[in-house]
Amino acid sequence: KTIYAMAAGSTLIALANGENELKTWIEKYDLGTVILPGESDKLVQFLLSLLPTNNNEPYGENSRRVAKALFSRSVIIPKILSALATVHKFTPIDGDHMSNN
């Protein structure tokens, strides 16, 4: 679901305690914010910062850009074919065809 939200250009808000993949993505790619449980004041402040008058588009733009760069078909299909080639010993041709060897 996170990838769909990113592809739609959504700002991400994670209520998280400790390290996890979502927290890493948000911080690494500036996709929104991570808030610790119980930090309701921080959540309110961040939500207020998302109001249209505060020009907060970069989070959404970053989300869409990162989703396209990491999860688009042109990125994922070659990775899947490569993994399948390793397991099933076939050779991908032109990234979208395969032949058995």
C-alpha positions as CSV (number, residue, x, y, z in Angstrom):
1,K,0.0,0.0,0.0
2,T,2.9,2.4,0.7
3,I,4.1,2.1,-2.9
4,Y,0.6,2.9,-4.2
5,A,0.5,6.0,-2.0
6,M,4.0,7.1,-3.2
7,A,3.0,6.6,-6.8
8,A,0.0,8.8,-6.2
9,G,2.3,11.5,-4.9
10,S,1.2,11.3,-1.3
11,T,3.1,12.8,1.6
12,L,3.9,9.9,4.0
13,I,3.4,10.0,7.7
14,A,4.6,7.0,9.7
15,L,3.7,6.5,13.3
16,A,6.6,4.2,14.2
17,N,8.8,3.2,17.1
18,G,12.3,1.9,16.1
19,E,13.9,1.2,12.8
20,N,11.8,-0.1,9.9
21,E,11.8,0.1,6.1
22,L,9.1,2.8,5.9
23,K,11.0,5.0,8.3
24,T,14.2,4.5,6.3
25,W,12.5,5.5,3.0
26,I,10.8,8.6,4.5
27,E,14.0,9.8,6.0
28,K,16.3,8.9,3.0
29,Y,14.1,10.3,0.3
30,D,12.3,13.1,2.2
31,L,8.8,11.7,1.7
32,G,7.2,13.1,4.8
33,T,7.8,12.5,8.5
34,V,8.2,9.8,11.1
35,I,6.4,10.4,14.4
36,L,6.9,8.4,17.6
37,P,3.8,7.1,19.3
38,G,2.5,9.7,21.8
39,E,4.0,12.7,19.9
40,S,0.5,14.1,19.1
41,D,1.8,17.7,19.1
42,K,4.4,16.8,16.4
43,L,1.7,15.1,14.4
44,V,-0.6,18.2,14.6
45,Q,2.2,20.5,13.6
46,F,3.1,18.4,10.7
47,L,-0.5,18.1,9.5
48,L,-0.8,21.9,9.8
49,S,2.3,22.3,7.7
50,L,0.5,20.3,4.9
51,L,-2.1,23.0,4.5
52,P,-2.1,24.4,1.0
53,T,-0.9,27.8,2.2
54,N,2.4,26.2,3.4
55,N,3.6,25.0,0.0
56,N,4.4,21.5,1.0
57,E,4.5,19.9,-2.5
58,P,8.0,18.6,-2.3
59,Y,7.0,15.6,-0.2
60,G,4.4,14.4,-2.8
61,E,6.8,15.1,-5.7
62,N,9.5,13.2,-3.9
63,S,7.1,10.3,-3.3
64,R,6.1,10.0,-7.0
65,R,9.7,10.4,-8.2
66,V,11.0,7.7,-5.8
67,A,8.2,5.3,-6.7
68,K,8.9,5.7,-10.4
69,A,12.7,5.3,-9.9
70,L,12.4,2.2,-7.6
71,F,9.2,0.4,-8.6
72,S,8.2,1.2,-12.2
73,R,7.8,-1.7,-14.6
74,S,11.0,-0.7,-16.4
75,V,12.9,-1.2,-13.2
76,I,11.1,-4.2,-11.7
77,I,10.6,-6.4,-14.7
78,P,14.3,-6.8,-15.4
79,K,15.0,-7.5,-11.8
80,I,12.3,-10.2,-11.8
81,L,13.6,-11.7,-15.0
82,S,17.1,-11.7,-13.6
83,A,16.0,-13.5,-10.5
84,L,14.1,-16.0,-12.5
85,A,17.0,-16.6,-14.8
86,T,19.1,-17.4,-11.7
87,V,16.6,-19.9,-10.4
88,H,15.4,-21.4,-13.6
89,K,18.5,-21.1,-15.8
90,F,16.9,-19.1,-18.7
91,T,18.3,-16.1,-20.5
92,P,16.2,-12.9,-20.7
93,I,16.2,-11.4,-24.2
94,D,15.6,-7.6,-24.6
95,G,14.2,-7.5,-21.0
96,D,10.8,-8.9,-22.0
97,H,11.3,-12.2,-23.7
98,M,12.9,-15.4,-22.4
99,S,14.3,-18.5,-24.0
100,N,15.2,-21.8,-22.4
101,N,18.9,-22.9,-22.6
